[in-house]
């Protein structure tokens, strides 16, 4: 009996939804089950306008704190995590193509702000001209001309990886690292450049040095992947000559969001999945009803996964699980905490590294191995993933009904704080960055016409860091050094003393990018430390050799931005489509014209693979 393949996506964030949506476009008959432990989709991306504190599985939102603050009215946009999208690297084209596929490109708003600042001994100093991605600017080229000349004469590196600080200090100067690289790393990742991998955080510059000796020479000369016709134009490819690409790249400097906030992309992906992978502008595939499209996608919220294992590794004498559906036999099994067991043909791990390790290390998973014990690919993958660390931050949203941001800031996109500032006593202590969202994106759909919104990121110490600093082992395990109230107070002091905003805030909301109350719980933004690329290479090799039914996607593993996440998800979906291309489908007789064009772009996947068997 022929049947459609069944793929389970664990995690309903941007990576999981994009993988599911892309796979649905490539294999319209695939059965998808998306499991999300929280009560909403989106993960790190969440836009809301609410009056009450919100608690999610990814963290807590608290507010307001000060007794003299007026009651929150819930009329300001609150971005809990991701503040905006940035079109960076080869993933930038994939992100734009995904938005076009969803049919929401007319909802995109860009910014033309021209300055960003970093705090230099409590004075605002210009860091670069243009948007965040335009580094260095023309002024910086003049200031750091000796460093640029040094780059031209420096030999290429020999090692497989090195820290960001070491990479730029070797090729430029320590002054360039302090004035340019350090603020970028602090503002973007919450850690200093000495803790980050140059190969993983700046892959284009790393490849440029290896292929062109100098950074400038490598950027000018085409990469070897382009020479050899490598994977450059994916199914979401948008050429630079396209009007949509030019509008975002030129008018917005590569930074954009949606009129209703970053969370609009998540809701659009959900609608696209429920509509059978179609956008609002595309017609339904011939012979398929709306009910058939909706039945092949199942999104289950508040559903926690306990373990994942390969079905073919079961012991010979092990009895079938009572909860398995009759007549199904897949390559893998997914155990839910409720006791239900799903038999699937593929699994997409779109969760953070600690959660992935927990799923692979579950006793139910280990009991399935044969007499060799837990020494196969799953253990290797779990051990490598366990070495991925995270930075811990608070996101403090503040809103005013009137435009209170002083004109002395110009029309700036935000402020990033070098490490020497947030480590010392003063108004900037503990603050990593401030994003002036109301000036950057004035076209937000909002109640107020002149409202002001800023988002301040405050560093939070993990329980492990707190105990190491205090030199003791005790107290409440996993607690943070600062309470959310203290983070809100630091953000308000920074807004008043550094940004010059003297008006009293109307609303204050704090989100902690960690889950408190659990022993050394690691959450937040992944820190791609030195050697991360080799770690991921090993995981990929083991996964392809021993657990081919599993794909790993997400910001903890590949890339540093939403653009990278979309590209990673697209590659994972294409890999799954190639693996399942000969699966006995239940008769897809005609390929829609748009899908036919995209399928031809995927290496190893042809129109014949999608026809009825």
Secondary structure, DSSP 8 states (H G I E B T S, - for coil): -----EEEEE--BHHHHHHHHHHHHH-TT-EEEEE-SSSSSBTT--EE--SS--EETTEEEE----TTS----S-S-EESS---EE--TTHHHHHHHHHHHHT-GGGEEE----EEEEEETTEEEEEEESSTT--S-HHHHHHTHHHHHHHHHS----SS--BHHHHHHHHS-HHHIIIIIHHHHHHHHSS-GGGSBHHHHSHHHHHHHHHHSSHHHHHHS--HHHHTT-S-S-TT---TTSHHHHIIIIISTTEEEETT-THHHHHHHHHHHHTTS--TTS---TT--HHHHHHTEEEESS--EEEEEEGGGS-TT----TTS-TT---SEEEEETTS-EEEESEEEE-S-HHHHHHHHT-HHHHTTS-TT-S-SHHHHHHHHHTT-EEE-EEEEEEEESS--S-GGG-SEEEEEE-HHHHTSSSTTTTEEEEE-HHHHTTT---S-SS-EEEEEEEE---HHHHHHHHT---SSTT--SS-HHHHHHHHHHHHHHTS---S--SEEEEEESS-TTSTT---SEEE--TTHHHHHHHHHHHHHHH-TTEEE-STTTS-SSHHHHHHHHHHHHHHHHHHTTTS--S------HHHHHHHTTSTT--HHHHS--
